[in-house]
């Protein structure tokens, strides 16, 4: 059950849950510094809690954004265009929800218009909204595809994400350079192998 928010509390747009204060967040960073074995009061670390919180505001800005607002701005004057629209190599920077370390990679997205098209920047910004949350790559891939599918209602959406996970590169197995690939298909891309093959060709061709 969600905790009842007080009038002065700020709620997360994505979860509806109340957020701790900035002071609470900075105190948590000081606790982690002490836990790591250092002194949060020493000169080099005295400003770190403030810097970390400001960084987190940027890293996790996606919690305060609704992708539906972005994707509802469409264009209908497309002169009958109904062929695939594809964007390749959309850089993404996210954070693993299991270890809170970076996921860095790129997304490739295509859709088949159904009378309306999106401004190209809206697709990239949609990726950014979901990337700037604590994520698994599998969930993020599906979230982007379904947000475009449900809002734009195209004949199909295809997305591939390829990324390196720092939780594998910096800790645990420590395998640098390995890449994780995930895909989600809807509509025509899901049911028609030829459309899937065309998407893969667009992604891989240079």
Legacy VTK file of the C-alpha trace (Angstrom):
# vtk DataFile Version 3.0
C-alpha trace
ASCII
DATASET POLYDATA
POINTS 206 float
0.000 0.000 0.000
1.329 3.440 -0.943
2.301 5.700 1.908
-0.045 8.686 2.244
1.805 11.837 1.126
1.899 14.913 3.300
0.961 18.252 1.626
4.602 19.377 1.681
5.972 16.184 0.098
6.972 15.932 -3.556
5.586 12.911 -5.376
7.306 10.945 -8.109
5.375 11.290 -11.379
6.275 7.723 -12.354
5.380 5.973 -9.072
3.165 8.405 -7.163
5.287 7.770 -4.074
6.544 10.602 -1.830
10.195 11.500 -2.198
12.694 12.122 0.598
13.931 15.692 0.935
17.146 16.867 -0.685
18.668 17.039 2.809
17.751 13.374 3.377
19.366 12.410 0.064
22.594 14.264 0.908
22.669 12.630 4.343
22.366 9.227 2.657
25.412 10.004 0.490
27.397 10.949 3.614
26.404 7.628 5.157
27.652 5.743 2.086
30.957 7.649 2.159
31.427 6.674 5.796
30.435 3.080 4.994
33.062 3.004 2.213
35.648 3.974 4.838
36.257 7.670 4.190
35.472 10.914 5.973
32.660 12.935 4.348
33.918 16.040 6.159
37.367 16.096 4.563
38.039 18.801 1.994
37.817 16.661 -1.118
34.502 15.113 -0.075
32.771 17.994 1.690
30.864 19.005 -1.451
30.323 15.478 -2.753
26.821 14.883 -1.309
25.512 17.986 -3.082
27.244 17.012 -6.330
25.947 13.444 -6.176
22.358 14.574 -5.595
22.577 17.060 -8.486
23.982 14.270 -10.673
21.135 11.975 -9.675
18.635 14.677 -10.638
20.082 14.464 -14.143
20.633 10.690 -14.262
17.058 9.934 -13.173
15.160 12.823 -14.756
12.958 10.288 -16.561
10.877 9.768 -13.431
9.510 13.300 -13.828
8.611 12.944 -17.523
5.635 11.286 -19.189
6.460 9.778 -22.610
2.816 10.100 -23.661
3.121 13.889 -23.579
6.083 13.639 -25.949
4.533 11.116 -28.332
1.144 12.799 -28.751
2.704 15.538 -30.902
2.410 13.987 -34.358
2.136 15.077 -37.996
-0.588 13.932 -40.369
0.596 15.704 -43.542
2.719 12.804 -44.756
1.652 12.754 -48.448
0.538 9.143 -48.114
3.932 7.913 -46.861
3.484 4.457 -45.329
6.926 2.882 -45.546
9.263 2.208 -42.641
10.699 5.093 -40.607
13.902 4.095 -38.823
16.381 5.762 -36.477
19.689 4.075 -35.797
22.358 4.561 -33.149
20.343 6.536 -30.585
22.820 6.763 -27.711
21.439 5.828 -24.322
22.833 6.055 -20.819
20.901 4.296 -18.096
21.532 2.698 -14.694
21.087 -0.944 -13.725
18.335 -1.325 -11.140
20.245 -4.161 -9.450
23.564 -2.395 -8.830
22.886 1.254 -9.780
25.863 1.366 -12.142
25.760 2.567 -15.768
24.314 0.835 -18.808
25.721 2.490 -21.933
24.659 1.690 -25.451
22.414 2.571 -28.359
18.907 1.911 -29.571
17.663 1.319 -33.109
13.951 1.972 -33.663
11.612 1.619 -36.641
7.890 1.945 -37.132
5.401 1.606 -39.983
3.215 4.745 -40.122
-0.555 4.519 -40.053
-1.478 8.023 -41.219
0.664 9.861 -38.656
4.393 10.287 -38.105
6.467 11.464 -35.171
9.073 14.184 -35.154
12.356 12.299 -35.139
13.573 13.978 -31.960
10.482 12.659 -30.124
11.663 9.085 -30.635
15.109 9.864 -29.239
13.581 11.732 -26.303
11.302 8.800 -25.541
14.365 6.567 -25.288
15.918 9.126 -22.957
12.858 9.242 -20.678
12.928 5.511 -20.045
16.731 5.305 -19.937
16.889 7.943 -17.201
15.301 5.598 -14.690
16.608 2.575 -12.821
16.226 -0.148 -15.411
16.834 -3.579 -16.786
17.640 -3.527 -20.482
14.837 -5.979 -21.224
12.209 -3.806 -19.530
13.502 -0.596 -21.100
13.367 -2.115 -24.600
9.746 -3.185 -24.120
8.730 0.117 -22.484
9.972 2.228 -25.400
8.324 -0.019 -27.989
4.980 -0.144 -26.202
4.932 3.602 -25.513
5.334 4.319 -29.241
2.862 1.581 -30.182
0.140 2.640 -27.747
0.390 6.374 -28.432
1.108 6.548 -32.176
-0.864 3.416 -33.154
1.370 2.561 -36.130
1.146 -0.678 -38.092
4.143 -1.953 -36.176
7.147 -1.007 -34.051
10.582 -2.619 -33.899
13.351 -1.815 -31.453
16.782 -3.253 -30.804
18.958 -2.124 -27.905
22.620 -3.066 -27.661
24.466 -2.003 -24.540
27.369 -2.700 -22.221
26.560 -3.171 -18.546
29.089 -1.827 -16.084
27.794 -4.303 -13.476
29.487 -6.956 -15.649
32.506 -4.883 -16.634
33.416 -3.352 -13.254
32.328 -5.975 -10.710
31.503 -9.654 -10.430
32.668 -11.466 -13.548
34.516 -8.312 -14.799
34.128 -8.973 -18.518
34.764 -5.737 -20.395
33.407 -5.199 -23.883
30.565 -7.721 -23.822
27.340 -6.417 -25.336
23.762 -7.365 -24.481
21.178 -7.330 -27.298
17.433 -7.074 -26.710
14.558 -6.668 -29.162
10.838 -5.986 -29.055
8.457 -6.194 -32.037
4.799 -5.201 -32.305
2.223 -5.347 -35.087
3.558 -6.166 -38.544
7.110 -6.507 -37.261
5.951 -9.188 -34.810
3.875 -11.304 -37.204
5.767 -10.867 -40.484
9.286 -12.385 -40.632
9.992 -10.346 -43.763
9.421 -7.083 -41.867
11.682 -8.289 -39.067
14.356 -9.144 -41.619
14.000 -5.709 -43.232
14.430 -4.047 -39.826
17.579 -6.086 -39.125
18.965 -5.173 -42.537
18.347 -1.465 -41.866
20.058 -1.716 -38.492
23.120 -3.569 -39.775
23.602 -1.887 -43.150
26.137 0.909 -43.345
LINES 1 207
206 0 1 2 3 4 5 6 7 8 9 10 11 12 13 14 15 16 17 18 19 20 21 22 23 24 25 26 27 28 29 30 31 32 33 34 35 36 37 38 39 40 41 42 43 44 45 46 47 48 49 50 51 52 53 54 55 56 57 58 59 60 61 62 63 64 65 66 67 68 69 70 71 72 73 74 75 76 77 78 79 80 81 82 83 84 85 86 87 88 89 90 91 92 93 94 95 96 97 98 99 100 101 102 103 104 105 106 107 108 109 110 111 112 113 114 115 116 117 118 119 120 121 122 123 124 125 126 127 128 129 130 131 132 133 134 135 136 137 138 139 140 141 142 143 144 145 146 147 148 149 150 151 152 153 154 155 156 157 158 159 160 161 162 163 164 165 166 167 168 169 170 171 172 173 174 175 176 177 178 179 180 181 182 183 184 185 186 187 188 189 190 191 192 193 194 195 196 197 198 199 200 201 202 203 204 205
